[in-house]
Each structure stands twice: as structure tokens, then as C-alpha cells.
Amino acid sequence: MKLLKSYFELALESNASDLHLVGDEKPTIRVEGVLQNVEETDISSSDLETGVFGMLSSEQKKTFLDELELDFSYEIGEVRFRVNIHRQNNKIGLSARLIPKNIPTPEELRFEPVLENCINLLDGLVLVVGPTGHGKSTTIASMVEKINQTRKSHIITIEDPVEFTFEDKESLIEQREVGVDTKSFDAALKHVLRQDPNVIVVGEMRDPETIATVLTAAETGHLVFSTLHTSTAAEAVERIVDVFEGAKQKQVLIQLSAVLRCIVAQQLVPTVDNKRVAAREILVNTPAISNLIRENNIVQIQSSIQTGVKDGMVTMDNAITKLLKDGLISKETADNRIGRHRKI
């Protein structure tokens, strides 16, 4: 088998977003959303395991052997990969996401006015949601970097693992990695409010404890950015509420209705020049939306997005239609996407 590093270098040379190495399977990369084999021969499971274990510290090996899952960062020169190793069919598997060295600007990402306004917020919760691999971290990194460039803030990120790396400009930035700098999202968040932050970035809201602490942080005068794996803005609200029960659920509804500023549901769609561009559904927490959340009337959120154009809200169908009008995507792509996201 090639040295493991050579597969990462190949992914870089191919401008791939992802690298997949699975024992006794062909090595695969994803380029502009499409998977492609890079060799015709399978990778030996034993060779892959030897190579993977050679990348790990003794503590990481122990964690993987105990948990059978591990997330970590891997660097080649100045380029970082977010790596996950796991077991499948009693063989090792590796998935690596390339993290671009340069953080794209809001202009490059075609931010809508509402997203640009989020950069100027001083408190509240901004959520970016969507499937894995659809640019959620990139969108948040772009907003954080703009804050870094334009105002004096203390920014603390809690990530698993750290993805984009920031250099202090106008702001002071601390980046904490779960498993390296802190034991868990929950553990870090319990102490973060004593660290005098203005802006907090939470890589993912995974559990009730993390969600509850994020809401409290946003409630106490901090600007918090985070992500969820849901397809729509309404599903994001539903996910947050459903992890709690009884009286706690009512409390969370009240908190969320007060602290939420915006939810961006994002997906990357193929462009006419074989790249990808973000289509974004945007929910703005107007008084009407806040009331729907407080009353747990989530089923009405989608129709409120449709009628909230004057407040900067955008449905996914309208976002895709605009990409078509701007000549960025084909009619076939638009036809295949429009109407697929009306789940609630």
C-alpha cells in the first residue's frame, strides 16, 4: 500500500473535498460532490490499519480502541484535514474532509443581506443547519472571520476537531478542541462564560446539556454560532425542542423564542461549471416567528418563511430559483431540487 500521506496529497492535488479509505475497498475521493475511485486495486485492511495507527498518538489509539470512533485533525504543510476513523465489518475506515486554508469571504459565498446583518449582532443565537458536507462550518467561519477583521471581540470556539484556524486581527481568538483542550462540548461550555467571551462558536449542538448551555449563553448577552444536522429551519427548531421533556421543554421554547436571531438551512448544489454553490433557506426570528416557537406551533413556521420576504426570509425553493435566474445552475438542477424540501 502507498504511504497514507500520499492519499491525502492526492486529494489535495485533485481539489477533492473528501477522502475515503476503507479496508479491502478501492480508495475514493469526492470532487465537486461526486465520488470517484483513485485506484483500481483495493486497500488491504491490515495495511490501512497499520497506516492509520501510525498517525495516532498513544492516547488517540487508546480512545479509538475504547470507543471504536475517533475524530482528529491531520495537517500536510499548511493544509488541515478533519479526519474520522471508525470500524465497519470489523475493518477500519477513514473519512477525511479537507479544510481550505483560506476562509472564504461573505462576498465569495454570496451572503444574503440577512447573513451580513448576523455579523453585526452583539448577542443571540445564529444556527447554520444542513446535511454533512454542505458548507455549514465554512459559512460560520466566514462570519467569524469578518467579526475578527472588523471589531474588537473575544471569540472562543469549541470544536471537534478544530477546522478553520484563525489569526488574531482586531479580535482575540481562542480555539479549543474537544479531546485535546477540553473533555467535551458540555464541559467547555460550563466554564466558557467565566472566560469573558463576546462571541462563542460551538461546533455542533449534540446533546441536551450542550443545547441548554448554548441557550443560556445566548440569553446572557453573548453572540453564539452553532450547527445542527437538519434539512430545514423548522426541523432545527423541532430538533432542539424534542431533546427535552415535560416542563423543561416549555422552558426551552421560551428561551429559544427569545434568543434565536436567525436559522440558515444550507445545501450545496451543482453549478453549470461543475462546481457547487450554496442555496440557503433563511428564517429570521420576527415577533411572529418568536410567538410560533413559544407556543410550540412549529408546523406554521414554513408558511411564515414564505410570507416573510420583507423581513429577509427566503424559502429553499426561492433560493434555488434565484440561482437559476443568476445563471449559476441549470434548469434541470433547479427542477430536481425545487419542492424536495417541503417537509413541514
N, C-alpha and C positions, 0 to 999 in steps of 0.2 A: 504494500500500500504506500502511496505517496505520504510524505510528511503532512500531518494535519494542517500545518500552516499554509501549505500550498493550495489547499481548497479555499481557505479564506482569501488568499491572494487572487485566486481565480475569480471568486465572487466580486472582488474589488475591480479587477480588470474588465469584468463583464457588466459592470454597473448594476449588479443584482441588488435587490432589496433583502433577499433571504438566501440562506444556505441550509440544506437539509442533508444530513448524513445519518443513515440508518444501517445497522448491521445486516449484511447479506442482501443489501439493496443497492441500486445504482445511485451515485451522488447526484444531487439535484439542486438547482438554483431557481430562484424566481426573478424574472426580469419583466418590469412593467406589468406585474400582475400575472404573468404566465410562467408555469413551471416548465423546466427543460432539463433533461439529463445532460451531464457534462462528461460522462464516460459510459462506455458500453459494458463495462465489467462491474460486478458487484464489489462492495467493500466488505472484506472479511470482518465478521463481528468481533473476533478476538483482536484483530489488528486495530479496529476502531476503538475498542475499549482501552487498549494499551495507549493509544494516542491521546484519547480523552483524559485518562488518568494522569498522563504526563503534563496536562495543562493545569492540574488542580494542586492546590496546597494540601497539606495533610489534613487540615481542618475541613476543607471543602470535600475531600474524599470521604471523611467520616460522616459529614452531613448527607452526602449523596447515598452512601451505603445505609444510613439510618432511615432516610426519608424517601429514597428512590427517585427524588426530583431535586434539581438544583438550578438556580438562576445565578449568573455571574457575568461580569464584563471581561472582554478579551480585546487587547489592543495590538494592532500592527502599525508601527510608526505612530502617526497622529490620528489614525482611524480606529474607532471603537465599534465593537460588536456587542449586542445583548444576546447572551447565549443561554439556552435551556438544554439541560441533559436529562434524560428520562429512560425508563425501561419500557419495552414493548415486545411481546412474545419472548420474554426472557433475554432480549438482546438490548444493547444500548442504542439510543437515538440522540442525535444532536440537532437542534434548530438554532440558527444564528440570524439575528436581524442587524443589518448594517445601519449604524447611526452616522448620518452625514456630519463631517467636521464643521461645516459652516451652517449656522442656523438661518433658515430662510427668513426673509423679511415679510411683514404683512402684505406688502405690495406683491411680492413674488407668489404668495399664497392666495392672492385675490381675496383679501379680507373684506367682508361686508362692513358697512358703517357701524353696525351694532358691535361687531367684534373689535373694531378700532376703539369704540367707546369703552369696551371692557378693560382696555389697557389703562384707562384713566380712572377706573374705580379705585376707591380707597378701602372699601370693605365689602363683605358679602361673599357669596359662593358662585363661581363660574364653573360649569361642568361641560366637558367635551366627551361625547359618547359615540360609540360606533363599534363595529367589529374589529377584531385584532388585525393589525396591519393596514389600517386605513388613515394613518396620519394624526391620531389624537395627540400623541406626545409632541409631534412636530408643531402642531397648532399652538399648544400651550407654551412650548419653548420659544416660539416666535413672539408671543405676547410678553413673556417674562423678559426676554432679551430687550424688547422695546422699553419696558419699565427700567431695566438696567441702564439703558442708554440715556434715559430722559429724566429720571428723578432719583433723589437720594432715599433709598429704601433698604431695609434689612430683609433680604429674601432668604428663606430656608426651604430647601427641597428635601423631601423624603421619598426615596425611590428604591425599587427592587428589580434590577440594579440601576445605578446612575446611568442615564443615557447621554443626552447632550451635556457637554461641560461648558460652564460659563466662566468668563473672566470679568472680574470687577471693573465696572466703568463708573457710572455715577453711584451705583448701589454696592452694598456689601452682600456677597452671596456665599452661603454655606450649603454644601450638598452632602447629604447624609445617605449612606447606602445601608439598606436592611441586610443584616447578617454580617456587616463589616463595622459600621459605625453605631448601629442600634440593633436591638434584638427583633423588633417588629414595628410595623406602622403604628400600632396602638401604643407601644411603649414610647416611641419617639414623640407621638402627639400628646401624650400625657405631660410631657415636660417642655414642649416647644413654646408654650405660652409664657414660660419663665425666661425665655431667651430673647425677648424684646423684638419679635419679628413684625414687619409690616405686611409682608406677602409670604404665604405658605403654599407650597406645591406638594400635593400628596399624589404619588404615582397612580394609586388605584384605591377606590373605596371598596374594600373586600369583605368587611365583616361589620356586625352591629357596633362593636366598640369603636372602630375607626370612623364609621359614619357619624356616630353620636358625637365624637370629639371634633370632627370636622365642622359639624353644625354649631357646636359651642364656640369654636374658634372664629367662625364667620359671624357669630352673634355678638362677639366681644370686640368688634372693631378691627378685624383682620380681613384682608383680601385672600381668599383661598381658591386655588385652582385644583381640580381633580378630574378623574376619568371614571367611566363605568362601561362595561361591555353590554350595551343595549342598542337596539336599532333605531329607536325614535326617542324624542324628548319625553313624550308621555310615558313610555316604558321606563325611562330613567326615574321619573317621579314614582311610578308604581314599584320599581325595584327597591328604592330607598325605603318606602313605607312598609313594604311587605316583609322586610327583615325583622321588624318589630311586632310585638303583640300587645293586645289589651290597651291599658292606659298609656303605656309608653308610645304606642302608635299615634295616639291623639296628640301627645306632646311633640312628636317628631313632625307631624303635619303642621302644627302651629309654628314650630321653629323653621321648617323648610319654607313655608309660605312667607316668612319674614325675611330670611337671609338670602334666598335664591335671587340671583340677578339675571342669569342667562343660562340656557342649555343649548349647546350646539351638537346636533346629531350629524355626524360626518361620514361620508363614504367616498372612496376614490373610484372614479370611472375612467375608462379608456378614452383617450383623445384621438383625434383624426391623424395625429403624427406619432401614434404608438407610444405615447406617454400616459400619464394619469393626472387627473385634476380633481380637486375636492368639490363635491356637491354637498351643501350644508342646509339642513333644516334648522331654523333658529326660533327658539322660544324666548320671549322676553317676559320677565315677571311683572306684568302690569297689575294694577289693583284687581282686575277681573280674574286674571290667572291666579293671583295670590288667594283670592276667595275660593276658587275651584280647588286649589290644593288644600286649603284649610278645612274645607268641607268634604275632602276625600272624593270629590267629583271628577276623578281623573278622566273618565270617559268623555268629558266635554272639552278636554284640552286641545285635541286635534282640530276641532271645529273653530276654537278660539284662535289657533295659529292661522287658520285660513282667513279669518276676518281681521287679523291684527296687522295688516300690511303697514298701516300708518304708524305703528309702533316699532317697525323694523323687523317684524316677524316674517319668516319665509317657510313655506312648505317645501318638502323634498321635491315634489313634482314641479313646483315653480322654479326651484334652484336648477333642476335638470333642464327645464325649458329655456332658462336664461343661458346656460352653457351651450345649448343648441343654437340659439339666436346669435350668440357671440362667435359661432363658428368653431368652437373648441371640440365638440363631439358630433358624431354622425347621427342622422335621423334614426338609424337602426338601433344605435346605443340608447338614444332617448326613448324610443318606443319600448325597448326591452326593460327600461328602468321605471318609467312613469307608471304609477298605480301599484307598484310592488310593495310600497311601504305603508299602506293604509291598514295598519293592524289594529288600531284602537279607534 
